[in-house]
């Protein structure tokens, strides 16, 4: 980067140390949330939402639980004005919800804003003017005192218009581009506005300190918030708010540290939509608190549905790796990660602990509407036996023996590697059925009869390419007698028969599942699975499947 010398830090640190926030470990309670999706977010869209889309989005924000919603800049366009009037005139704003509107500190804009608010049950009028050194020098070419006059004159006019307009109004002031403003000047202009409004316990005022452009590391922003917040006039009657943008990719960190530094309110958007790199993402902020056991006072239990509505109305796309909402954020492809998650989930089922602590999963995906099947463990050539076995167990109720999981894992990875794609659960299940379950070639079980109490004799009818044939065997167990009959007939030798079984709990029919592993003289283990309504028959089918695996391998047909 050859032009680095043209850049310098453009922010202003507090003149004294402001680091009380560093003594706090985590956020203990939710802030007042204010969604600015319908104003800040909407103005950043390539195609802004129309009236019907805005109404649908507003309804979604209410369902999530927002109690403060910035609905627009009503003096900016007829669409914005009409939307606000529709909300008021059709009584679409619940009694416990406050709408917010934005206005520049300019007389005709302020008056138009109050015209749009006539009859509002409760509204925040958000007054702002830019205060940064760059804006003062390059855009307005005004002195500090002239910039203060703009703010104070606007504050006076808000008071006059509020008295003249039907409705219930609360005031908010933002020194726009706060992060590029000398801290002492930002404090001075906020206090001059507060002196004009003189907030009380019954009529508190919001002072909003926005990172209009994020210019520093998050700890600097926190110190700026702490310094100004501790020196505001009428502090006990002021709600300190922040509005972080994400230019440096630190919007969430800025907001979290600002809350530690005294911010009581946060303005942001769902999934961080907004101009340039966007606003702070309220979804991430809220669920970060949730992961610490702090109620965020917002409901994201149906996050996939919220995301779908968001993408449809905004025409924006949420990245697959976006925190919490992204398609892949809970997904493990790596074998070691899958194994740890699978074991952690099993441990949780066994122990039923009070707190969530599953490896690699910050929160329980089901809490926000995600599913274990298909969301957490997904299978490709990097996957391991634990993850593959977990998919079969969760989706299809098949609890494979550990060694069989390993054998099947290699089989699945080979398919994924050869096809160069992720395998869906139904594809994994189909591979399992094809490779292991009730195999009928080269030899098929037709029927059997077992006699005896301690020593057993078996007659089995088998089918091969030459037709049906009756074979016999004996042993000290039912399955042993069938195994001996097969070994004699096929001329095979194997040992160390491994056998497990369980009921198949997923599905409408009651069935038994059996798994069998047999070891050939060369040490190779062959696996088979049998599924049948009868437990003995499922065991014999599993044995036939394993023997067929072995026979195919020896004869070069597999």
C-alpha positions as CSV (number, residue, x, y, z in Angstrom):
1,X,0.0,0.0,0.0
2,X,2.0,2.9,-1.3
3,X,-0.2,5.8,-0.2
4,X,-0.4,5.0,3.5
5,X,1.2,8.4,4.4
6,X,-1.9,10.2,3.2
7,X,-3.9,8.9,6.2
8,X,-4.0,9.9,9.8
9,X,-6.2,9.2,12.7
10,X,-9.3,11.5,12.3
11,X,-10.9,11.0,15.7
12,X,-10.5,12.9,18.9
13,X,-9.8,11.0,22.1
14,X,-11.1,12.4,25.4
15,X,-8.8,14.9,27.1
16,X,-8.7,12.8,30.3
17,X,-8.6,9.1,31.0
18,X,-12.1,7.6,30.7
19,X,-11.7,3.9,31.3
20,X,-14.3,3.0,34.0
21,X,-16.0,0.8,31.4
22,X,-13.0,-1.5,31.4
23,X,-13.8,-2.8,34.9
24,X,-17.1,-4.3,33.7
25,X,-17.0,-7.9,32.4
26,X,-20.3,-8.1,30.5
27,X,-23.5,-6.4,29.7
28,X,-26.1,-7.1,32.4
29,X,-29.3,-5.9,30.9
30,X,-30.8,-5.1,27.5
31,X,-30.7,-1.5,26.3
32,X,-33.6,0.4,24.9
33,X,-33.6,-0.8,21.3
34,X,-34.6,1.5,18.5
35,X,-34.8,0.0,15.0
36,X,-33.8,2.4,12.2
37,X,-34.5,-0.2,9.5
38,X,-37.3,1.9,8.0
39,X,-35.2,5.0,7.8
40,X,-31.5,4.5,7.9
41,X,-31.8,1.0,6.5
42,X,-34.3,1.9,3.9
43,X,-32.5,4.8,2.5
44,X,-29.5,2.5,1.8
45,X,-31.4,0.1,-0.4
46,X,-30.9,0.1,-4.1
47,X,-34.7,0.0,-4.5
48,X,-36.3,1.5,-1.3
49,X,-39.4,-0.2,0.0
50,X,-42.8,0.9,-1.1
51,X,-45.7,1.6,1.2
52,X,-47.0,-1.9,1.4
53,X,-43.5,-3.3,2.0
54,X,-42.8,-0.8,4.7
55,X,-46.1,-1.7,6.5
56,X,-45.2,-5.4,6.4
57,X,-41.7,-4.7,7.7
58,X,-43.1,-2.5,10.5
59,X,-45.4,-5.3,11.5
60,X,-42.4,-7.7,11.6
61,X,-40.5,-5.3,13.9
62,X,-43.5,-5.2,16.2
63,X,-43.6,-9.0,16.4
64,X,-39.9,-9.1,17.2
65,X,-40.6,-6.8,20.2
66,X,-39.2,-3.4,19.3
67,X,-40.8,-0.6,21.4
68,X,-39.1,2.2,19.5
69,X,-39.0,2.3,15.7
70,X,-37.7,5.1,13.5
71,X,-40.2,5.2,10.7
72,X,-38.7,7.7,8.4
73,X,-37.6,11.2,7.4
74,X,-41.1,12.5,6.6
75,X,-40.0,15.8,5.2
76,X,-37.7,14.1,2.7
77,X,-40.3,12.7,0.3
78,X,-44.0,12.1,-0.2
79,X,-43.5,8.3,0.3
80,X,-42.0,8.9,3.7
81,X,-44.8,11.4,4.7
82,X,-47.5,9.1,3.5
83,X,-46.1,6.1,5.4
84,X,-46.2,8.0,8.6
85,X,-49.7,9.3,8.1
86,X,-50.9,5.8,7.3
87,X,-49.5,4.5,10.5
88,X,-51.2,7.3,12.5
89,X,-54.5,7.5,10.7
90,X,-55.1,3.7,10.5
91,X,-54.1,3.3,14.2
92,X,-51.4,0.8,13.3
93,X,-49.0,1.8,16.2
94,X,-49.6,-0.1,19.5
95,X,-50.0,2.0,22.6
96,X,-46.7,0.7,24.0
97,X,-44.7,1.5,20.9
98,X,-43.0,4.9,20.2
99,X,-42.3,5.9,16.7
100,X,-39.3,8.1,15.8
101,X,-38.8,10.5,13.0
102,X,-35.6,12.3,11.8
103,X,-35.3,16.0,11.0
104,X,-32.4,18.3,10.1
105,X,-32.1,21.4,12.1
106,X,-33.8,23.5,9.4
107,X,-37.0,25.4,9.9
108,X,-39.0,24.2,6.9
109,X,-38.0,20.6,7.5
110,X,-38.9,20.8,11.2
111,X,-42.3,22.3,10.4
112,X,-43.0,19.6,7.8
113,X,-42.0,17.0,10.2
114,X,-44.5,18.1,12.8
115,X,-47.2,18.3,10.2
116,X,-46.6,14.6,9.5
117,X,-46.8,13.8,13.2
118,X,-50.2,15.3,13.9
119,X,-52.2,13.0,16.2
120,X,-49.3,10.7,17.1
121,X,-49.8,9.0,20.5
122,X,-46.1,9.0,21.2
123,X,-43.2,10.1,19.0
124,X,-39.6,10.9,19.3
125,X,-38.5,13.8,17.1
126,X,-34.9,13.3,16.3
127,X,-33.0,16.5,15.6
128,X,-29.5,16.5,14.2
129,X,-26.9,18.6,12.6
130,X,-23.3,17.7,11.6
131,X,-20.6,18.9,14.0
132,X,-17.3,17.3,12.8
133,X,-14.2,19.2,12.0
134,X,-14.3,18.0,8.4
135,X,-18.0,18.9,7.9
136,X,-17.5,22.4,9.5
137,X,-14.5,23.2,7.3
138,X,-15.4,21.5,4.0
139,X,-19.2,21.4,3.8
140,X,-20.7,24.2,5.9
141,X,-17.6,26.5,6.3
142,X,-18.9,27.7,9.6
143,X,-17.4,28.3,13.0
144,X,-18.2,26.3,16.1
145,X,-20.5,29.0,17.4
146,X,-22.4,29.1,14.1
147,X,-22.8,25.3,14.3
148,X,-24.1,25.6,17.9
149,X,-26.6,28.2,16.7
150,X,-28.0,25.8,14.2
151,X,-28.5,23.2,16.9
152,X,-30.0,25.5,19.4
153,X,-32.3,27.3,17.0
154,X,-33.6,23.9,15.9
155,X,-34.1,22.8,19.6
156,X,-36.2,26.0,20.2
157,X,-38.3,25.4,17.2
158,X,-39.0,21.8,18.3
159,X,-40.4,23.1,21.5
160,X,-42.6,25.6,19.7
161,X,-43.9,23.1,17.2
162,X,-44.6,20.5,19.8
163,X,-46.8,23.0,21.7
164,X,-48.7,23.8,18.5
165,X,-49.2,20.2,17.3
166,X,-51.6,17.5,18.5
167,X,-49.6,14.6,19.9
168,X,-47.2,13.5,22.5
169,X,-43.6,14.2,21.7
170,X,-40.1,13.4,23.1
171,X,-37.0,15.1,21.9
172,X,-33.7,13.6,20.7
173,X,-30.5,15.4,19.6
174,X,-27.6,13.9,17.7
175,X,-24.3,15.7,16.9
176,X,-24.0,14.0,13.6
177,X,-20.4,12.8,12.8
178,X,-19.7,12.7,16.6
179,X,-16.7,10.5,16.1
180,X,-15.0,13.2,14.0
181,X,-15.9,16.0,16.4
182,X,-13.6,17.4,19.1
183,X,-14.9,15.8,22.3
184,X,-15.1,19.0,24.2
185,X,-17.1,20.7,21.4
186,X,-19.4,17.7,21.1
187,X,-20.1,18.0,24.8
188,X,-20.7,21.7,24.6
189,X,-23.2,21.5,21.8
190,X,-25.1,18.7,23.5
191,X,-25.3,20.7,26.8
192,X,-26.4,23.9,24.9
193,X,-29.3,21.8,23.4
194,X,-30.1,20.3,26.8
195,X,-30.2,23.8,28.4
196,X,-32.8,24.8,25.8
197,X,-34.9,21.7,26.4
198,X,-34.4,21.4,30.2
199,X,-35.4,17.7,30.6
200,X,-37.2,16.4,33.7
201,X,-38.0,13.0,35.1
202,X,-41.4,13.3,33.4
203,X,-40.0,14.5,30.1
204,X,-36.5,13.0,29.6
205,X,-34.4,13.8,26.5
206,X,-32.4,11.5,24.4
207,X,-28.8,12.5,23.5
208,X,-27.5,10.2,20.7
209,X,-23.8,10.0,20.0
210,X,-23.4,8.3,16.7
211,X,-20.4,6.7,15.1
212,X,-21.7,8.2,11.8
213,X,-18.4,7.1,10.4
214,X,-16.5,4.6,12.5
215,X,-13.1,6.1,12.8
216,X,-11.4,4.5,15.8
217,X,-10.9,1.2,17.6
218,X,-13.9,0.3,19.8
219,X,-12.2,1.1,23.1
220,X,-11.7,4.7,22.0
221,X,-15.4,5.0,21.1
222,X,-16.3,3.6,24.5
223,X,-14.0,6.2,26.2
224,X,-15.6,9.0,24.2
225,X,-19.1,7.8,25.3
226,X,-18.0,7.6,28.9
227,X,-16.4,11.0,28.9
228,X,-19.4,12.8,27.4
229,X,-22.0,10.8,29.3
230,X,-20.5,11.7,32.7
231,X,-20.5,15.4,31.8
232,X,-23.9,16.0,30.3
233,X,-26.2,18.5,32.0
234,X,-29.4,17.1,33.6
235,X,-27.7,13.6,33.3
236,X,-30.3,11.9,35.5
237,X,-33.0,13.0,33.0
238,X,-31.0,12.1,29.8
239,X,-31.2,8.8,28.0
240,X,-27.7,8.3,26.5
241,X,-28.0,6.6,23.1
242,X,-25.5,5.4,20.5
243,X,-25.9,4.8,16.7
244,X,-22.7,2.9,15.5
245,X,-22.0,2.4,11.9
246,X,-19.7,-0.4,10.7
247,X,-17.1,1.2,8.4
248,X,-14.2,-0.6,10.2
249,X,-16.2,-3.8,10.8
250,X,-16.5,-3.1,14.5
251,X,-20.1,-1.9,14.8
252,X,-21.0,-4.6,17.3
253,X,-17.9,-4.1,19.4
254,X,-18.5,-0.4,19.4
255,X,-22.0,-0.8,20.6
256,X,-21.1,-3.4,23.3
257,X,-18.3,-1.4,24.7
258,X,-20.4,1.8,24.5
259,X,-23.0,0.0,26.7
260,X,-20.3,-0.8,29.2
261,X,-19.4,2.9,29.1
262,X,-22.9,4.0,30.0
263,X,-25.0,3.9,26.8
264,X,-28.6,3.1,27.7
265,X,-30.1,2.9,24.2
266,X,-28.9,1.5,20.9
267,X,-30.1,2.4,17.4
268,X,-29.4,-0.2,14.7
269,X,-30.9,-2.5,12.1
270,X,-31.6,-6.1,11.5
271,X,-28.6,-7.9,10.1
272,X,-26.7,-4.5,9.9
273,X,-28.3,-3.0,6.8
274,X,-27.4,0.6,6.2
275,X,-25.3,2.9,4.1
276,X,-21.7,1.9,3.2
277,X,-20.9,-1.0,5.4
278,X,-24.1,-0.6,7.4
279,X,-25.4,0.0,10.9
280,X,-24.8,-2.1,13.9
281,X,-26.6,-5.4,13.7
282,X,-29.2,-5.7,16.4
283,X,-29.7,-9.4,15.8
284,X,-26.0,-10.0,16.7
285,X,-26.0,-7.7,19.7
286,X,-29.2,-9.2,21.1
287,X,-28.1,-12.8,20.7
288,X,-24.6,-12.1,22.1
289,X,-26.4,-11.0,25.3
290,X,-28.6,-14.1,25.1
291,X,-25.5,-16.3,24.9
292,X,-24.5,-14.8,28.3
293,X,-27.8,-15.6,29.9
294,X,-29.1,-12.0,29.6
295,X,-32.6,-11.5,28.3
296,X,-32.3,-9.2,25.2
297,X,-36.0,-8.3,25.4
298,X,-36.4,-9.1,21.6
299,X,-37.7,-12.4,20.2
300,X,-35.6,-14.1,17.5
301,X,-37.1,-17.6,18.1
302,X,-38.1,-17.7,14.4
303,X,-34.9,-16.2,13.0
304,X,-35.0,-18.1,9.6
305,X,-38.5,-16.7,8.9
306,X,-37.4,-13.2,9.9
307,X,-34.4,-13.5,7.6
308,X,-36.6,-14.7,4.7
309,X,-38.9,-11.6,5.1
310,X,-36.0,-9.3,5.5
311,X,-34.3,-10.6,2.3
312,X,-37.6,-10.5,0.3
313,X,-38.5,-6.9,1.3
314,X,-35.0,-5.3,1.2
315,X,-33.7,-7.3,-1.8
316,X,-30.5,-7.7,0.3
317,X,-28.8,-11.0,1.0
318,X,-27.5,-12.2,4.4
319,X,-24.1,-13.8,4.1
320,X,-23.8,-17.6,4.8
321,X,-21.3,-16.7,7.6
322,X,-23.3,-13.8,9.1
323,X,-23.5,-14.3,12.9
324,X,-26.5,-16.3,14.0
325,X,-28.6,-15.7,10.9
326,X,-26.2,-17.1,8.2
327,X,-27.0,-20.5,6.6
328,X,-23.7,-22.0,7.7
329,X,-22.9,-20.4,11.1
330,X,-23.9,-23.5,13.1
331,X,-22.6,-26.0,10.5
332,X,-19.6,-28.2,11.0
333,X,-18.1,-30.1,8.0
334,X,-14.8,-31.0,9.8
335,X,-14.7,-34.5,11.1
336,X,-13.2,-33.6,14.5
337,X,-15.7,-30.8,15.0
338,X,-18.6,-33.0,14.1
339,X,-17.4,-35.7,16.5
340,X,-17.2,-33.2,19.3
341,X,-20.6,-31.8,18.7
342,X,-22.2,-35.3,18.4
343,X,-20.6,-36.4,21.7
344,X,-21.5,-33.1,23.3
345,X,-25.2,-33.5,22.3
346,X,-25.2,-37.1,23.6
347,X,-23.6,-36.0,26.9
348,X,-26.3,-33.3,27.2
349,X,-29.1,-35.9,26.7
350,X,-27.5,-38.1,29.3
351,X,-26.7,-35.5,32.0
352,X,-29.4,-32.8,31.3
353,X,-27.2,-30.0,32.6
354,X,-28.7,-26.6,33.6
355,X,-26.5,-24.6,31.2
356,X,-25.7,-25.0,27.5
357,X,-22.1,-25.9,26.9
358,X,-22.0,-28.0,23.7
359,X,-18.6,-27.8,21.9
360,X,-18.5,-25.4,19.0
361,X,-22.1,-24.2,19.5
362,X,-22.3,-20.9,21.3
363,X,-26.1,-21.1,21.7
364,X,-28.6,-23.9,21.1
365,X,-29.6,-23.5,17.4
366,X,-33.1,-24.6,18.2
367,X,-33.6,-21.5,20.3
368,X,-33.6,-19.4,17.2
369,X,-35.5,-21.7,14.9
370,X,-32.6,-23.7,13.5
371,X,-32.7,-27.5,13.2
372,X,-30.1,-30.0,14.3
373,X,-30.7,-32.1,11.1
374,X,-29.2,-30.3,8.2
375,X,-28.2,-27.1,10.0
376,X,-25.5,-28.3,12.4
377,X,-23.8,-31.3,10.9
378,X,-23.5,-31.4,7.1
379,X,-21.5,-33.9,5.2
380,X,-18.8,-33.6,2.6
381,X,-15.4,-35.2,1.9
382,X,-14.0,-33.5,5.1
383,X,-16.6,-35.0,7.4
384,X,-15.9,-37.8,10.0
385,X,-17.6,-40.8,11.3
386,X,-19.1,-39.0,14.3
387,X,-20.9,-36.5,12.1
388,X,-22.1,-39.0,9.6
389,X,-23.3,-41.3,12.3
390,X,-25.0,-38.4,14.0
391,X,-27.0,-37.5,10.9
392,X,-28.2,-41.1,10.6
393,X,-29.2,-41.3,14.2
394,X,-31.0,-37.9,14.4
395,X,-32.7,-38.1,11.1
396,X,-33.4,-41.8,10.7
397,X,-33.0,-43.3,14.1
398,X,-30.1,-45.6,13.1
399,X,-27.5,-45.9,16.0
400,X,-24.5,-47.6,14.3
401,X,-21.8,-49.3,16.3
402,X,-18.7,-47.1,16.6
403,X,-16.6,-49.3,14.3
404,X,-19.3,-49.5,11.7
405,X,-19.6,-45.7,11.8
406,X,-16.0,-45.5,10.9
407,X,-16.4,-48.0,8.0
408,X,-19.5,-46.1,6.7
409,X,-17.7,-42.8,7.2
410,X,-15.0,-43.7,4.6
411,X,-17.7,-44.9,2.2
412,X,-19.6,-41.6,2.4
413,X,-16.5,-39.5,2.2
414,X,-15.4,-41.4,-0.9
415,X,-18.8,-40.7,-2.6
416,X,-18.6,-37.0,-1.6
417,X,-15.0,-36.7,-2.8
418,X,-15.8,-38.4,-6.1
419,X,-18.9,-36.3,-6.8
420,X,-17.2,-33.1,-5.4
421,X,-20.3,-32.0,-3.5
422,X,-22.0,-31.9,-0.1
423,X,-24.3,-34.9,0.6
424,X,-27.8,-34.3,1.9
425,X,-29.2,-36.5,4.7
426,X,-31.4,-38.5,2.3
427,X,-28.4,-39.2,0.0
428,X,-26.4,-40.4,3.0
429,X,-29.3,-42.7,4.0
430,X,-29.6,-44.0,0.5
431,X,-25.9,-44.9,0.5
432,X,-26.3,-46.7,3.8
433,X,-29.3,-48.7,2.5
434,X,-27.5,-49.6,-0.7
435,X,-24.2,-50.6,1.0
436,X,-25.4,-52.4,4.2
437,X,-29.2,-53.0,4.6
438,X,-30.9,-56.3,3.7
439,X,-28.5,-57.2,0.9
440,X,-29.7,-60.0,-1.3
441,X,-26.7,-60.7,-3.6
442,X,-25.0,-63.0,-4.2
443,X,-27.2,-64.9,-1.7
444,X,-30.7,-64.0,-0.4
445,X,-32.6,-65.1,2.6
446,X,-35.9,-66.7,1.6
447,X,-37.0,-68.3,4.9
448,X,-35.6,-70.1,7.9
449,X,-36.6,-72.5,10.7
450,X,-34.7,-72.9,13.9
451,X,-35.2,-75.8,16.4
452,X,-33.7,-76.4,19.9
453,X,-33.4,-75.0,23.4
454,X,-29.7,-75.0,24.1
455,X,-28.2,-76.5,21.0
456,X,-29.8,-75.2,17.9
457,X,-30.3,-76.7,14.4
458,X,-31.2,-74.5,11.5
459,X,-32.7,-75.0,8.1
460,X,-32.4,-72.0,5.8
461,X,-33.8,-71.6,2.3
462,X,-31.4,-69.3,0.3
463,X,-31.7,-68.0,-3.2
464,X,-28.8,-67.5,-5.6
465,X,-28.4,-67.2,-9.3
466,X,-28.9,-71.0,-9.5
467,X,-32.3,-70.9,-7.7
468,X,-33.5,-71.8,-4.3
469,X,-31.6,-74.2,-2.0
470,X,-32.0,-75.5,1.5
471,X,-28.9,-75.4,3.7
472,X,-28.5,-76.6,7.3
473,X,-26.3,-75.7,10.3
474,X,-26.0,-76.1,14.0
475,X,-24.7,-74.0,16.9
476,X,-25.0,-73.0,20.5
477,X,-27.2,-70.0,19.6
478,X,-29.8,-69.2,16.9
479,X,-27.7,-66.7,15.0
480,X,-24.6,-69.0,15.5
481,X,-26.4,-71.9,13.8
482,X,-27.4,-69.7,10.8
483,X,-23.8,-68.4,10.6
484,X,-22.4,-71.9,10.6
485,X,-24.8,-72.9,7.8
486,X,-23.7,-70.0,5.7
487,X,-20.0,-70.6,6.2
488,X,-20.3,-74.2,5.3
489,X,-22.4,-73.6,2.2
490,X,-20.2,-70.7,0.9
491,X,-16.9,-72.0,2.0
492,X,-16.2,-68.8,3.9
493,X,-14.3,-68.4,7.2
494,X,-14.8,-65.5,9.6
495,X,-14.7,-64.9,13.3
496,X,-15.3,-62.3,16.0
497,X,-18.9,-61.8,15.1
498,X,-20.0,-58.3,16.5
499,X,-23.7,-57.9,17.1
500,X,-25.9,-55.0,18.3
501,X,-29.6,-54.2,17.9
502,X,-32.2,-51.6,18.8
503,X,-35.7,-50.6,18.0
504,X,-36.2,-48.2,15.1
505,X,-38.0,-45.4,16.8
506,X,-38.4,-43.0,13.8
507,X,-41.1,-43.9,11.4
508,X,-44.7,-45.2,11.6
509,X,-44.0,-48.9,11.7
510,X,-42.4,-50.7,14.6
511,X,-39.2,-52.3,13.4
512,X,-36.0,-53.8,14.7
513,X,-32.6,-52.9,13.5
514,X,-29.6,-55.2,13.8
515,X,-25.9,-54.6,12.9
516,X,-23.4,-57.3,12.4
517,X,-19.7,-57.2,11.8
518,X,-17.6,-60.3,10.8
519,X,-13.8,-60.5,10.5
520,X,-12.1,-62.4,7.7
521,X,-8.9,-64.3,8.1
522,X,-7.0,-61.4,6.6
523,X,-8.3,-59.1,9.3
524,X,-10.8,-57.3,7.1
525,X,-14.1,-56.5,8.8
526,X,-17.3,-56.6,6.9
527,X,-20.5,-55.0,8.1
528,X,-24.2,-55.6,7.5
529,X,-27.5,-54.2,8.7
530,X,-30.9,-55.9,8.8
531,X,-34.3,-54.2,9.3
532,X,-37.4,-56.2,9.9
533,X,-40.5,-56.2,12.1
534,X,-39.1,-59.4,13.8
535,X,-35.9,-59.0,15.8
536,X,-34.6,-62.5,14.9
537,X,-35.2,-61.9,11.2
538,X,-33.5,-58.5,11.3
539,X,-30.5,-60.2,12.9
540,X,-30.3,-62.9,10.2
541,X,-30.7,-60.3,7.5
542,X,-27.8,-58.3,9.0
543,X,-25.7,-61.5,8.9
544,X,-26.6,-62.1,5.3
545,X,-25.7,-58.5,4.4
546,X,-22.3,-58.8,6.1
547,X,-21.7,-62.2,4.4
548,X,-22.7,-60.7,1.0
549,X,-20.2,-57.8,1.6
550,X,-17.5,-60.3,2.3
551,X,-18.4,-62.6,-0.7
552,X,-18.5,-59.6,-3.1
553,X,-15.1,-58.5,-1.9
554,X,-13.5,-62.0,-2.2
555,X,-15.0,-62.5,-5.6
556,X,-14.2,-59.0,-6.8
557,X,-17.8,-57.9,-7.4
558,X,-17.8,-55.0,-5.0
